[in-house]
């Protein structure tokens, strides 16, 4: 299976699961199984593709899936 198809399928699955196209810290905790402190550390990492909106950090589902595929779990 092509990597693009895998990424597209996983993006669709997660979007349907969480019901939105951007993830916050709580979503990252739920999807990865990380604890709150580690999820926050990840979201503040320069290697993780977050955007700052007001005082919140979010990541698009597509960027999260791409990061997950290229960086492993």
BAFI-3210 file (N, C-alpha, C; in Angstrom, 3 decimals, decimal comma, padded with zeros to 6 digits):
// residues 73
n [1|2|3|4|5|6|7|8|9|10|11|12|13|14|15|16|17|18|19|20|21|22|23|24|25|26|27|28|29|30|31|32|33|34|35|36|37|38|39|40|41|42|43|44|45|46|47|48|49|50|51|52|53|54|55|56|57|58|59|60|61|62|63|64|65|66|67|68|69|70|71|72|73]
n.u [000,852|000,542|002,319|001,078|-001,632|-001,978|-001,511|-003,619|-005,867|-005,538|-005,647|-008,293|-009,613|-008,870|-009,865|-012,621|-012,927|-012,305|-013,867|-013,164|-010,847|-008,489|-006,181|-005,980|-004,193|-005,492|-006,590|-004,262|-003,217|-005,187|-004,995|-002,324|-001,673|000,063|001,144|-000,097|001,997|004,071|002,747|002,320|004,980|005,737|004,069|005,224|007,616|010,050|010,153|007,637|004,648|003,035|000,609|000,127|-002,674|-004,087|-003,728|-003,441|-002,094|-002,257|-002,587|-002,852|-004,820|-003,842|-001,128|-000,306|-000,612|001,228|003,580|003,546|003,857|006,378|008,025|007,538|005,994]
n.v [-001,188|002,222|004,902|007,401|006,750|005,354|007,433|009,170|007,560|007,125|009,760|010,394|008,513|009,314|011,936|011,439|010,009|011,863|013,987|016,455|018,632|019,509|018,874|018,951|019,117|017,241|015,486|014,458|013,094|011,105|009,772|008,900|007,756|008,875|010,433|013,427|015,321|014,448|014,651|017,415|018,243|017,127|018,620|021,095|020,744|021,469|019,809|018,857|019,408|021,888|024,570|027,828|029,139|031,775|031,202|028,554|025,442|023,682|020,965|020,005|017,276|015,972|016,823|015,705|012,934|012,610|013,295|011,239|008,980|009,459|009,724|007,634|005,814]
n.w [000,000|-000,765|000,776|000,814|000,636|003,015|004,854|004,141|004,728|007,489|008,418|007,785|009,424|012,061|012,083|011,894|014,260|016,353|015,623|014,597|012,824|013,880|016,514|020,065|023,211|024,888|023,012|021,871|024,056|024,338|021,847|021,688|024,124|025,858|028,926|030,560|031,068|029,341|026,893|026,754|026,704|024,240|022,528|022,757|021,604|019,132|016,962|016,602|014,821|015,663|015,951|017,210|018,688|019,957|023,280|023,080|021,904|018,935|016,604|013,248|012,080|009,813|009,785|012,202|011,670|009,559|010,937|012,803|011,160|010,027|012,237|013,928|016,671]
ca.u [000,000|001,344|002,349|000,074|-002,936|-001,974|-001,663|-004,981|-006,807|-005,370|-006,155|-009,757|-010,033|-008,719|-010,815|-013,936|-012,887|-012,345|-014,909|-012,609|-009,654|-007,320|-006,069|-005,386|-003,419|-006,337|-006,675|-002,952|-003,162|-006,091|-004,525|-000,995|-001,510|001,043|000,644|-000,268|003,290|004,772|002,005|002,648|006,376|005,715|003,437|006,126|008,834|010,202|009,988|006,218|004,067|001,905|000,335|-000,367|-003,897|-004,286|-002,816|-003,516|-001,325|-003,024|-001,913|-003,840|-004,809|-002,939|000,258|-000,052|-000,439|002,510|004,619|003,501|004,406|007,812|008,786|007,180|005,245]
ca.v [000,000|003,437|005,700|008,471|006,140|005,081|008,720|009,657|006,722|007,388|011,111|010,286|007,748|010,137|013,052|010,910|009,599|013,023|014,897|017,768|018,487|019,904|018,170|019,678|018,255|016,124|014,540|013,804|012,139|010,005|009,032|008,316|007,079|009,596|011,171|014,858|016,018|014,080|015,222|018,843|018,344|016,861|019,736|022,246|020,362|022,095|018,777|018,520|020,463|022,596|025,987|028,509|029,899|032,385|030,578|027,108|024,792|022,660|020,350|019,457|015,813|015,565|017,028|014,712|011,630|012,661|013,237|009,901|008,039|009,704|009,657|006,458|006,009]
ca.w [000,000|-000,853|001,999|000,708|000,939|004,455|005,535|003,884|005,469|008,924|008,650|007,768|010,606|013,261|011,972|012,249|015,665|017,260|015,165|014,247|011,985|014,656|017,783|021,186|024,103|025,334|021,895|021,758|025,167|024,003|020,673|021,857|025,405|026,665|030,071|030,300|031,031|028,111|025,753|026,725|026,261|022,799|021,825|022,801|020,905|017,810|015,937|016,489|013,975|016,275|015,681|018,396|018,470|021,277|024,248|022,872|020,850|018,242|015,457|012,317|012,045|008,726|010,227|013,244|011,030|008,848|011,975|013,381|010,177|009,798|013,493|014,699|017,929]
c.u [000,893|001,237|001,310|-001,316|-003,046|-002,211|-003,084|-006,006|-006,738|-005,872|-007,677|-010,261|-009,977|-009,689|-012,217|-014,008|-013,050|-013,386|-014,438|-011,323|-008,374|-007,360|-005,479|-004,671|-004,228|-006,472|-005,371|-002,792|-003,979|-005,554|-003,206|-000,828|-000,452|000,361|000,594|001,071|004,058|004,074|002,290|004,075|006,469|005,163|004,285|007,458|008,873|009,989|008,523|005,485|002,838|001,784|-000,183|-001,568|-004,278|-003,251|-002,757|-002,585|-002,193|-002,180|-003,008|-003,716|-003,831|-001,474|000,641|000,219|000,891|003,674|004,700|004,142|005,915|008,656|008,486|006,441|006,138]
c.v [001,246|004,242|006,817|007,960|005,849|006,369|009,251|008,865|007,004|008,782|011,093|009,588|008,601|011,313|012,599|010,535|010,785|014,056|016,303|017,565|018,968|019,220|019,088|018,667|017,044|015,063|013,765|012,759|010,897|009,143|008,305|007,493|007,724|010,206|012,655|015,581|015,709|014,623|016,712|019,067|018,128|018,063|021,008|021,968|021,036|021,091|018,408|019,680|021,190|024,014|026,578|029,359|030,479|031,830|029,068|026,653|023,700|022,112|019,811|017,932|015,333|015,707|016,015|013,344|011,578|012,565|011,829|008,874|008,220|009,567|008,444|006,811|005,793]
c.w [000,000|000,438|001,980|001,059|002,428|005,232|005,351|004,683|006,972|009,284|008,707|009,028|011,864|013,238|012,361|013,721|016,606|016,850|014,872|013,467|012,662|016,005|018,841|022,084|024,554|024,248|021,735|022,855|024,817|022,857|020,895|023,127|026,288|027,878|029,722|030,171|029,747|026,878|025,634|026,241|024,749|022,044|021,844|022,103|019,534|016,681|015,716|015,827|014,562|015,736|016,970|017,994|019,826|022,231|024,091|021,763|020,263|017,093|014,541|012,323|010,966|009,136|011,301|012,631|010,285|009,828|012,537|012,454|010,035|011,069|014,341|015,965|019,100]
res [x|x|x|x|x|x|x|x|x|x|x|x|x|x|x|x|x|x|x|x|x|x|x|x|x|x|x|x|x|x|x|x|x|x|x|x|x|x|x|x|x|x|x|x|x|x|x|x|x|x|x|x|x|x|x|x|x|x|x|x|x|x|x|x|x|x|x|x|x|x|x|x|x]
***
